[in-house]
Amino acid sequence: MASMMQPQIILLKEGTDTSQGKAQLVSNINACTAVGDVVRTTLGPRGMDKLIHDDKGSVTISNDGATIMKLLDIVHPAAKILVDIAKSQDSEVGDGTTTVVLLAAEFLKEAKPFIEDGVHSQNLIRSYRTASTLAIEKVKALAVSIEGKSVEEKKGLLAKCAATTLSSKLIGGEKEFFATMVVDAVMAIGNDDRLNLIGIKKVPGGNMRDSFLVDGVAFKKTFSYAGFEQQPKKFDNPKILLLNIELELKSEKENAEIRLSDPSQYQSIVDAEWNIIYDKLDKCVDSGAKVVLSRLAIGDLATQYFADRDIFCAGRVAEEDLNRVAAAAGGTIQTSVNNIITEVLGTCEIFEEKQVGGERFNIFSGCPSGRTATIVLRGGADQFIEEAERSLHDAIMIVRRAVKNSTVVPGGGAIDMEISKYLRQHSRTIAGKSQLFINSYAKALEVIPRQLCDNAGFDATDVLNKLRQKHAMQSGEGANYGVDINTGGIADSFANFVWEPAVVKINAINAATEAACLILSVDETVKNPKSESAQGDAAGAMGRGRGGGRGRGMRRR
């Protein structure tokens, strides 16, 4: 009786939403599965594209997992974890973003029946982590090194990796053309890690095949003043001066006050302003530079002055482009025109201004440092060029990874099937519930080849049965067999050059397993209501802090 009289204990604010236990876990799993279903159809060479229309009216067409996940305004707290792993995969390796989301969703889907049957989630997490470690070890064991080849051979092998990435993109029809371009661009920057040394410029119009690679720097013609057309537009081996100063006639600030006793003194002040700008221009000319670039404005006086002396100039050059010119031409950006020495000037074999579609481009080619490249993209619609840029970004990342970690694995679902077979065999050596959990992890890995078949319109059950039979061969010769997108059957992915860097698969398995374990470890969600009174107080305080309150000493009305 005494226990019935006990008052109810209220811990959380009134209106706080709490959900916990098995129902909460199942709800989180369902949310993540729904996110997986959104990007599911974008996987592989026959994947569909998504058209995303936001509240600002801009339209994005993409089948890049990371781009779609960023643009989907996901509010479910557990499902946001999948957005984060897609972003991390994109920044770490560049490709495999759809794969990582799909794997995480599938791991959770396989775990759901066990959770509903009352299995403790920590048992599942333990088994999943074990399976992940085994899977990564197997990937490393199956990976083939492309090290020790000649430059030409290595270029060919890297182009195969780039082509595999591009095959699932919108520009997949021209994958050989773009793959070669990407490999040349990555080789141009050498061992430098900075991705911004490869510039991608977009010019609407023309054909995809009108795209070209500049072995150097190219950027759009900047805003120019009168006199610009009189400047020469082509130089051989010019000296290049890079500045971060304005070459304009600057008037004094509005609040400057100069008191004159004699009106004739006014002319000396005006002359001083002109002398300052002419002094700067003379120093630029005396340096011997034939091309002057500045991040800030180069005014009409300076433009005409340089034109009279057969010097090309461009002001308001984007900082990124100026840095790339400095890296390629071997120059240093100057913040003053005093004491310009030869060492700070850059050079290139050919500088020219060239018409590309409706735009004019300044192109620096044959640079001595050669640590930069620019891809000029052409295409019909703006959305198409945007997607082509995203596709090339993925391919560039993949080639960079392949150069650094020179091991590749067969694509087309081959590596997934081989790991799945290996984990199934391993699970049979374990006594206990863990056998079931590792088996379900192995089954989840089959989602990649299954989805490749579904997206291409093939019979997934039939193809998967063929793959299982091939991978089960004791001789191990079926280990490289994956889905053949062209025929609807199976084929040796390695022989068909469907390759991807091992680091992509390792990162995807790692990230997907971590995300699945994180979601399985959450058993309660607490959502605090926003207290209206607290909001009101905060608003009042903010108003007073910004001068909303009365000033001291003011009389009340």
Protein Blocks (a to p, Z undefined) as FASTA:
>chain_A
ZZmmpccddfbdghiacdedjllmmmmmmmmmmmmmmmmmmgcjkbccdddddfkopacd
dfbfklmmmmpccfbfklmmmmmmmmmmmmmnopaklmmmmmmmmmmmmmmmmmmnopaf
klmmmmmmmmmmmmmmmmmmmpccfehiafklmmmmmmmmmmmmmmmmmklmmmmmmmmm
mmmmmmmnomafblklpccdddeedjfklpccdebdddddddddehklmpcfbdehiacd
dddbdcddddddfkbccddfbfklmmmmmmmmmmmmmmmmmmmmmnopabdcdfbdcdfk
lmmmmmmnopacdehiafklmmmmmmmnopacdfbfghiafklpccdfbdcdddehjbcc
dddehifklpaccdddddfbfmlmmmmmmmmmmmmmmmmmmmmmmcdcdeehlmmmmmmm
mmmmmmmmpgcjklmmmmmmmmmmmmmmmmmmmmnopafklmmmmmmmmmmpmnlpmmmg
ccdfknopacdfklnopacdfklmmmmmmmmmmmmmmmmmpcbdcdddddfklmmmmmmm
mmmmnopaccehiacZZ
